[in-house]
Amino acid sequence: MRRAAVAAACLASTAALAFVMPSFSILRHMTNARDDLSLFSVRIDGLASFHGTAVREAGAALGIPSDRPEILTDASFSLKLPGRCRLDFIPLEGNRAAAVDSNGKKRTEGGAVAVGQAALGPVCALLAVRSSSDNEARAAVERYLEQSKVDRSGKTWLARFGGDVAYVIGPRDDTRAQFWVFKDTFLPARMRWSDEQGVSWDVRFYDYTSPATGEWFPRLLEVHRGGELVLRFTSLKADTKSTLADKLF
């Protein structure tokens, strides 16, 4: 009897572990969590560091020397929900530059910084969502994933990211587009895709527990291109009462 009970318990445990929430439910929980924040606008000030092949690109765009292994500059994200976002690079000496995404319409101000635009796309699509109806935000995220060629037709699966468990939407293939969502909080963890030139991008969201930014924004954001770290943004403070003019977007 005892062996039978143990076997039954093991089977029940295995069945529970085998269940992984489908992508539809994951995205619904994620967008509901964003709505629960009641966020309308936020400005996040921090530091941006360029690495690897992005050093020369950033130096040319910002008009600062690039004969060094890393470029460090002030930077800020401005989000006006839903769907209007801006990333500013603000060097102490040199030229300012910005990447802007306004409901999918992209533009640059000053020199173009490709890794900045790559960072802004997932941030805007995944963090700057807000619903006026039950399905609006989820549908917007689904459109973004479809444009990024994330295949949502297969089963979702679990993986570890930064020491935490995450749901993964997309195939078990590192060369294919994937979207990762932290299992316990339903906050975006990672977005992987390839652009039209076949270049692979990987944007990673770390630590939503910082007292400076809370669940509004990760403490650390990284952009990897072709497997190489090219941009790291470190959040220092966030302001949800800042007035963001429409002309910024």
Residue pairs with C-beta under 8 A, 6 or more apart in sequence:
20 155
20 156
20 157
20 158
20 167
21 29
21 156
21 167
22 155
22 156
23 152
23 156
23 169
26 156
26 167
26 169
26 181
26 186
27 138
27 141
27 142
27 169
28 138
29 186
30 126
30 141
30 181
30 186
30 187
30 188
31 129
31 131
31 137
31 138
31 141
32 186
33 185
33 186
33 187
33 215
34 127
34 129
34 130
34 137
35 130
35 131
35 137
37 215
37 216
39 79
39 81
39 130
39 216
39 240
40 80
40 81
40 130
40 240
41 78
41 79
41 80
41 81
41 240
41 242
41 243
41 244
42 78
42 79
42 216
42 217
42 238
42 239
42 240
42 242
43 76
43 77
43 78
43 79
43 238
43 239
43 242
43 244
44 76
44 77
44 78
44 79
44 213
44 216
44 217
44 235
44 237
44 238
44 239
45 74
45 75
45 76
45 235
45 236
45 237
45 238
45 239
46 74
46 75
46 76
46 77
46 233
46 234
46 235
46 236
46 237
47 72
47 73
47 74
47 75
47 233
47 234
47 236
48 72
48 73
48 74
48 75
48 89
48 231
48 232
48 233
48 234
49 70
49 71
49 72
49 73
49 231
49 232
49 234
50 57
50 58
50 70
50 71
50 72
50 73
50 115
50 230
50 231
51 69
51 70
51 228
51 229
51 230
51 231
51 232
52 225
52 228
52 229
52 230
53 225
53 228
53 230
54 113
54 114
54 115
54 225
54 230
54 231
55 66
55 68
55 69
55 70
55 71
56 66
57 113
57 114
57 115
58 64
58 66
58 71
58 73
58 89
58 113
58 115
59 65
59 66
59 71
60 66
60 111
61 89
61 95
61 97
61 110
61 111
61 112
61 113
62 71
62 73
62 89
62 91
62 94
62 95
62 96
62 97
62 110
62 111
62 113
63 91
63 94
63 95
63 111
64 71
64 73
64 91
64 93
64 94
73 89
73 90
73 91
73 92
74 89
74 90
74 91
74 92
75 87
75 88
75 89
75 90
75 233
76 87
76 88
76 90
77 85
77 86
77 87
77 120
77 123
77 217
77 233
78 85
78 86
78 87
78 88
78 242
78 244
78 248
79 85
79 86
79 123
79 124
79 127
79 128
79 217
80 128
80 244
80 246
80 248
80 249
81 128
81 129
81 130
82 103
82 128
82 129
82 130
82 131
82 136
82 137
82 140
83 101
83 102
83 103
83 104
83 124
83 128
83 129
83 140
84 101
84 102
84 103
84 124
84 128
84 249
85 100
85 101
85 102
85 120
85 123
85 124
85 128
85 249
86 98
86 99
86 100
86 101
86 120
86 248
86 249
87 98
87 99
87 100
87 116
87 117
87 119
87 120
87 123
88 96
88 97
88 98
89 96
89 97
89 98
89 113
89 116
90 96
95 110
95 111
96 109
96 110
97 108
97 109
97 110
97 111
97 112
97 113
97 116
98 108
98 109
98 110
99 106
99 108
99 112
99 113
99 116
99 117
99 119
99 120
100 106
100 107
100 108
100 109
100 120
100 248
100 249
101 117
101 120
101 121
101 124
102 249
106 117
106 121
108 117
115 223
115 225
115 230
115 231
116 231
118 201
118 203
118 223
118 225
118 231
119 203
119 221
119 223
119 231
119 233
121 203
122 188
122 191
122 203
123 203
123 221
125 140
125 141
125 144
126 141
126 144
126 188
126 191
127 188
127 216
127 217
129 137
129 140
129 141
130 137
131 137
131 138
142 152
145 152
145 169
145 177
145 179
146 152
148 177
148 179
148 191
148 193
149 176
149 177
149 193
149 194
150 169
150 170
150 177
150 178
150 179
150 193
151 170
151 171
151 176
151 177
152 169
152 170
154 170
154 171
156 167
156 168
156 169
157 167
157 168
157 172
158 165
158 166
158 167
158 168
158 183
159 165
159 166
159 168
159 180
160 166
161 180
161 182
161 189
161 190
161 204
162 189
162 204
162 206
162 207
164 182
164 183
164 184
164 189
165 182
165 183
165 184
166 180
166 181
166 182
166 183
166 189
166 190
167 180
167 181
167 182
167 183
168 178
168 179
168 180
169 178
169 179
169 180
169 181
170 176
170 177
170 178
170 179
170 192
171 178
174 192
175 194
175 200
176 192
177 192
177 193
177 194
178 190
178 191
178 192
179 188
179 190
179 191
179 192
180 188
180 189
180 190
180 191
180 192
181 187
181 188
181 189
182 188
182 189
182 208
185 208
185 215
187 205
187 208
187 215
187 218
188 205
189 204
189 205
190 202
190 203
190 204
190 205
191 201
191 202
191 203
192 200
192 201
192 202
192 203
193 200
193 201
194 200
194 201
195 201
199 225
199 226
200 225
200 226
200 227
201 223
201 224
201 225
202 223
202 224
202 225
202 227
203 221
203 222
203 223
203 224
204 221
204 222
204 223
204 224
205 218
205 220
205 221
206 218
206 219
206 220
206 221
206 222
207 218
207 219
207 220
208 214
208 215
208 217
208 218
208 219
209 219
210 218
210 219
210 235
212 219
212 235
212 236
212 237
212 238
213 219
213 235
213 237
213 238
214 238
216 238
216 240
217 235
217 238
218 235
219 234
219 235
220 232
220 233
220 234
220 235
221 232
221 233
221 235
222 229
222 231
222 232
222 233
223 229
223 230
223 231
223 232
224 230
